[in-house]
Amino acid sequence: MAALARAPYISNGCRAIVVTAPMPAFVVDSLSKVALMHRRLYLATLVLLQIALIGCVSPPLAQALRFETAPGLAPAGLPAMLQLVAMAATIVGTSVALAFPALALARHRRAGPLRFLGLPAWAAVLASCGSAAMCAGFVLLLLVPTLPADARMTAVLIARSVAAGGLALAAAGVICAELLRRSVAPARDGARSRIKSGRIEVTHPPELRTHVA
């Protein structure tokens, strides 16, 4: 029982009490540094994705919406007013949809590291890898003038494909990460909920119970 009293965490299994020993300090420091670096990469991904959406996606999307809505062709009066309202709703909705990386970045800056800890690891890695591929494609586009003339067209085709694929993967990773985020409570709150007094009560198995409910 003295060992149980000294244990920081106790989880009740189906048949026995499982005591989890604390991690060494260097392991905790290494994990903290890795998590901090990954969080910075994810925040940088949000910034790069927002810039790419504004510079690469917004212009062709605006042309497509202009062609689809055909502004100014409705008859004067109520039809023209309805078309104007519909166009305004289209512009506002599209702007909000394209600004989701900035909104997510604002939430991360406001909530702190705990928000990042709740993101699925695979989605955050997917977003970071997509951002890296996107940057590689754009860098290759910048280096096209320095290449031989016969290799420029091939480099442009490859670079555009890589940049577009990276942009799509980064957007998919960010959307999945933010939608599938789990809630993470501060450590002090979890410890307070587990241990409310100065002692640890054993409730299972019954023969080792120290407190009668």
Secondary structure by P-SEA (a helix, b strand, c coil): ccccccccbbbbcccbbbbbbbccaaaaaaaaaaaaaaaaaaaaaaaaaaaaaacccaaaaaaaaaaaaccccccccaaaaaaaaaaaaaaaaaaaaaaaaaaaaaaaaaacccccccccaaaaaaaaaaaaaaaaaaaaaaacccccccaaaaaaaaaaaaaaaaaaaaaaaaaaaaaabbbbccaaaaaaaaccccbbbbccccccccccc
